[in-house]
Amino acid sequence: MGTIRTVSKRVKTLGIVLIVIVGLLNFHLPHFFLESTTYFSYETYLLEFVFLVNLLGAVVAAVGIYRNLRWGWLLGIVIVGVSFVLYLAQETVGLPGLPKMWWEPSRIVSLIIGVLFVVLARYNQIV
């Protein structure tokens, strides 16, 4: 089913906390609650669905990490990558309903925490 990898409880806990924070920071508030006067198109709802899937993926990755399965760490790295791509897309070409703010604090913190997650996984030779 998946490769079981023994890691210390401290590393496992830190990995779980980091990936869940990445998921939560990327979905921090449904953006359609921020501006109630904005017209919402299909693209806006699709984008909210993508952020929700990203959050659910982070939770699934956390469960995999908790169960000492390697795919949990790999899924976490995918979640970090998707979060980074969404951030770049938002700031360059723009995403429906989201402003272009390169230095938006929650997204910057999410990127930093994502990098810490990847470094933790690599440093402990999990991936």
Backbone bond lengths (Angstrom), bond angles and torsions (degrees), N, CA, C in turn:
res aa  C-N    CA-C-N  psi(-1)  N-CA   C-N-CA  omega(-1)  CA-C   N-CA-C  phi
1 M - - - 1.453 - - 1.519 109.80 -
2 G 1.275 119.29 -51.67 1.450 123.67 178.40 1.509 108.66 -162.09
3 T 1.287 115.96 152.31 1.447 120.07 179.70 1.520 109.52 -73.01
4 I 1.324 115.37 124.63 1.456 119.64 177.39 1.515 107.71 -88.86
5 R 1.304 115.66 128.88 1.453 122.54 -175.36 1.517 108.14 -126.91
6 T 1.300 116.19 128.13 1.453 119.59 179.79 1.525 109.38 -88.43
7 V 1.312 115.30 121.44 1.459 121.75 174.75 1.515 107.04 -128.34
8 S 1.303 115.69 159.41 1.458 119.00 -178.90 1.528 109.94 -63.46
9 K 1.320 114.47 154.39 1.467 119.96 -179.46 1.524 110.48 -61.81
10 R 1.314 117.43 -35.57 1.472 121.89 -179.76 1.528 110.94 -64.96
11 V 1.329 117.02 -44.50 1.468 121.41 179.92 1.526 109.69 -66.22
12 K 1.316 116.27 -43.20 1.459 121.03 -179.91 1.535 110.60 -61.57
13 T 1.323 116.55 -46.71 1.459 120.84 179.75 1.525 110.93 -62.71
14 L 1.316 116.77 -44.20 1.458 120.45 179.22 1.526 110.82 -62.65
15 G 1.326 117.97 -41.82 1.460 121.42 177.74 1.516 112.10 -61.49
16 I 1.332 116.40 -42.85 1.467 120.78 178.76 1.521 110.57 -62.71
17 V 1.321 116.46 -47.44 1.466 120.60 -178.91 1.524 110.63 -62.08
18 L 1.323 117.35 -44.93 1.464 120.79 -177.90 1.527 111.78 -62.69
19 I 1.333 117.91 -46.57 1.466 118.86 -175.65 1.529 111.44 -70.83
20 V 1.324 117.74 -34.48 1.467 119.39 177.08 1.526 110.21 -67.19
21 I 1.328 117.41 -39.04 1.468 120.33 177.60 1.526 110.40 -63.10
22 V 1.325 117.67 -41.29 1.468 120.44 177.59 1.526 109.82 -58.62
23 G 1.329 117.28 -47.38 1.461 120.50 179.55 1.515 112.51 -61.96
24 L 1.331 116.67 -43.32 1.461 120.26 -179.04 1.522 112.40 -68.24
25 L 1.313 117.42 -40.24 1.464 119.92 -179.50 1.521 112.12 -67.21
26 N 1.310 116.83 -31.55 1.463 118.89 177.98 1.519 112.20 -76.83
27 F 1.315 116.99 -22.52 1.461 121.12 178.71 1.519 110.49 -111.56
28 H 1.332 117.71 19.12 1.466 124.41 -167.85 1.516 114.92 -42.90
29 L 1.270 119.65 -40.55 1.465 123.24 175.64 1.512 107.43 -147.97
30 P 1.311 117.24 133.79 1.463 116.14 172.67 1.527 108.60 -57.40
31 H 1.298 115.88 123.65 1.461 120.65 -171.51 1.528 112.50 -66.12
32 F 1.328 117.40 -22.48 1.455 118.11 -179.89 1.524 112.31 -73.70
33 F 1.335 118.94 -12.55 1.463 120.70 174.19 1.527 111.47 -82.11
34 L 1.308 116.81 -18.61 1.464 120.34 -176.42 1.519 112.50 -70.50
35 E 1.316 117.34 -41.17 1.460 121.04 -179.34 1.521 108.49 -129.24
36 S 1.308 115.82 100.58 1.463 119.27 -175.47 1.524 112.61 -74.61
37 T 1.335 118.18 -14.97 1.461 120.54 -178.61 1.523 112.93 -88.31
38 T 1.305 117.91 -8.21 1.455 121.70 -178.01 1.528 110.63 -74.59
39 Y 1.323 115.85 137.64 1.453 120.71 175.22 1.525 108.43 -76.74
40 F 1.306 116.88 132.82 1.454 120.21 -177.82 1.502 110.58 -106.67
41 S 1.296 114.43 126.15 1.446 121.21 -179.74 1.530 109.23 -101.55
42 Y 1.298 113.68 178.47 1.463 120.93 176.42 1.524 110.57 -57.17
43 E 1.336 116.88 -39.87 1.458 121.50 -178.85 1.523 111.89 -63.07
44 T 1.327 116.61 -37.64 1.462 120.43 179.70 1.523 110.47 -64.50
45 Y 1.321 116.66 -45.02 1.459 120.21 178.89 1.523 111.47 -67.87
46 L 1.312 117.11 -36.38 1.457 120.86 176.40 1.529 110.41 -63.11
47 L 1.315 116.88 -40.70 1.458 121.09 178.18 1.531 110.80 -63.83
48 E 1.325 117.16 -42.13 1.466 120.44 176.80 1.525 110.48 -61.35
49 F 1.324 116.51 -38.33 1.463 120.95 177.42 1.527 110.33 -63.68
50 V 1.327 117.63 -40.79 1.468 121.53 178.47 1.523 110.04 -62.15
51 F 1.341 117.47 -43.70 1.464 120.19 178.34 1.528 110.93 -65.13
52 L 1.327 117.48 -36.72 1.461 120.91 177.69 1.525 110.89 -66.21
53 V 1.325 117.10 -43.58 1.468 121.05 178.07 1.525 109.84 -62.57
54 N 1.325 117.30 -38.04 1.455 121.45 177.40 1.534 110.23 -61.59
55 L 1.323 117.19 -43.88 1.463 121.55 177.90 1.527 110.85 -64.41
56 L 1.317 117.47 -46.06 1.466 120.42 178.98 1.525 111.56 -64.17
57 G 1.323 116.99 -35.82 1.458 120.78 175.15 1.523 111.74 -63.09
58 A 1.328 116.49 -38.09 1.464 120.40 177.27 1.526 110.49 -64.40
59 V 1.330 117.09 -39.50 1.466 120.63 178.70 1.533 110.28 -67.02
60 V 1.326 117.04 -42.47 1.470 120.59 177.59 1.527 110.08 -63.33
61 A 1.321 117.58 -40.77 1.466 120.95 176.91 1.524 110.39 -61.75
62 A 1.320 117.30 -40.98 1.467 121.30 178.84 1.529 110.79 -61.74
63 V 1.333 116.92 -40.01 1.466 120.22 177.62 1.531 110.24 -64.65
64 G 1.328 116.63 -42.84 1.463 120.24 177.31 1.514 112.42 -61.74
65 I 1.320 116.68 -41.17 1.466 120.83 177.74 1.523 109.57 -64.71
66 Y 1.314 116.79 -43.33 1.465 121.46 179.53 1.528 111.09 -58.62
67 R 1.331 116.50 -36.73 1.463 121.45 -178.47 1.527 112.30 -87.95
68 N 1.337 117.38 11.01 1.468 123.81 178.08 1.523 113.15 61.84
69 L 1.326 117.16 33.91 1.454 121.40 179.07 1.524 109.99 -101.05
70 R 1.312 115.16 133.34 1.469 120.81 -176.27 1.523 112.09 -61.31
71 W 1.335 117.23 -34.88 1.465 119.79 -178.66 1.521 111.60 -62.46
72 G 1.322 118.69 -24.98 1.458 120.85 176.65 1.522 111.04 -62.56
73 W 1.325 115.40 -43.82 1.462 119.92 177.90 1.529 110.55 -67.70
74 L 1.336 116.76 -41.81 1.466 120.10 179.38 1.524 111.01 -63.74
75 L 1.326 117.32 -42.64 1.460 120.60 177.02 1.524 110.20 -63.13
76 G 1.322 117.18 -38.50 1.465 120.98 176.53 1.511 111.80 -59.36
77 I 1.321 116.58 -41.06 1.465 120.43 178.35 1.529 110.26 -66.90
78 V 1.318 117.29 -37.97 1.474 120.55 175.77 1.529 109.64 -62.67
79 I 1.329 117.53 -43.30 1.469 121.69 178.97 1.519 110.27 -60.43
80 V 1.319 117.00 -43.59 1.475 120.78 177.68 1.528 109.70 -61.52
81 G 1.339 117.45 -42.83 1.460 121.20 178.80 1.519 112.60 -63.24
82 V 1.321 116.95 -43.91 1.468 121.00 178.39 1.529 110.05 -63.21
83 S 1.328 116.77 -41.42 1.466 120.53 178.32 1.527 110.87 -60.49
84 F 1.323 116.37 -40.80 1.462 121.03 179.02 1.519 111.00 -65.98
85 V 1.331 116.95 -43.60 1.467 121.15 179.38 1.530 110.22 -64.01
86 L 1.326 117.73 -41.94 1.471 120.71 177.68 1.528 110.87 -62.65
87 Y 1.320 116.94 -39.32 1.465 120.88 178.10 1.529 110.11 -63.16
88 L 1.337 116.72 -47.54 1.472 119.96 178.81 1.524 111.81 -62.05
89 A 1.322 116.41 -41.59 1.473 120.00 179.31 1.527 110.32 -63.87
90 Q 1.325 116.27 -42.04 1.467 119.79 -179.95 1.522 110.95 -61.94
91 E 1.293 117.02 -40.67 1.458 120.42 -174.17 1.523 114.00 -85.67
92 T 1.316 118.79 -18.52 1.469 119.84 -178.94 1.530 111.06 -101.89
93 V 1.316 117.35 -70.83 1.461 120.07 -177.86 1.519 112.41 -85.54
94 G 1.325 116.63 -19.77 1.462 121.35 179.58 1.522 111.79 89.89
95 L 1.301 115.14 147.62 1.458 121.90 176.26 1.525 107.92 -121.66
96 P 1.326 117.77 146.26 1.465 120.90 -175.97 1.531 112.62 -57.32
97 G 1.306 116.03 126.66 1.455 121.57 175.93 1.509 115.52 81.46
98 L 1.331 118.32 -1.70 1.457 121.13 -178.87 1.526 109.91 -114.21
99 P 1.325 117.18 132.99 1.467 119.76 179.66 1.528 110.93 -75.69
100 K 1.319 115.50 157.30 1.463 120.79 173.93 1.525 107.59 -88.82
101 M 1.313 115.62 102.37 1.470 122.13 179.35 1.522 107.92 -135.37
102 W 1.329 116.98 93.67 1.460 121.48 -176.35 1.527 112.34 -54.60
103 W 1.297 118.14 -33.91 1.459 120.97 -173.17 1.522 112.52 -106.81
104 E 1.322 118.14 31.22 1.460 121.53 177.85 1.532 107.75 -64.75
105 P 1.333 118.25 119.87 1.470 121.86 -168.67 1.527 115.98 -56.56
106 S 1.316 118.63 -44.67 1.464 118.29 -176.33 1.526 111.56 -67.51
107 R 1.321 117.48 -33.94 1.469 119.42 178.08 1.526 111.51 -71.32
108 I 1.333 117.50 -38.19 1.466 120.69 177.79 1.527 110.12 -65.05
109 V 1.332 116.82 -44.66 1.470 120.52 178.03 1.527 109.66 -61.67
110 S 1.329 117.04 -40.32 1.461 121.25 178.17 1.532 111.24 -60.54
111 L 1.326 116.82 -41.99 1.469 120.23 178.60 1.525 111.29 -64.79
112 I 1.322 116.67 -42.14 1.469 120.83 179.48 1.522 110.31 -63.89
113 I 1.321 116.90 -45.11 1.464 120.71 179.90 1.529 110.28 -66.10
114 G 1.326 117.23 -36.78 1.456 120.89 176.22 1.522 112.00 -61.39
115 V 1.316 116.22 -43.02 1.469 120.32 177.33 1.526 109.91 -63.25
116 L 1.327 117.61 -41.25 1.470 120.69 177.16 1.529 111.01 -60.60
117 F 1.336 117.16 -39.25 1.460 120.90 177.85 1.528 110.87 -61.92
118 V 1.329 116.73 -47.36 1.469 120.58 -179.69 1.527 110.61 -63.61
119 V 1.331 117.72 -42.22 1.470 121.39 178.37 1.530 109.77 -62.38
120 L 1.321 117.59 -42.30 1.467 121.73 178.55 1.528 110.46 -60.34
121 A 1.321 116.51 -44.98 1.464 120.55 -179.89 1.524 110.93 -63.94
122 R 1.332 117.15 -43.73 1.470 120.71 -179.84 1.521 111.81 -69.78
123 Y 1.321 116.82 -43.61 1.457 120.77 -177.28 1.517 111.31 -62.26
124 N 1.302 117.94 -35.74 1.456 121.93 179.42 1.523 112.16 -90.72
125 Q 1.323 116.49 11.19 1.454 124.19 176.15 1.525 112.47 53.08
126 I 1.324 114.84 38.67 1.451 120.05 178.09 1.515 109.82 -81.41
127 V 1.326 115.87 -35.28 1.464 120.22 177.23 1.509 109.34 -125.04
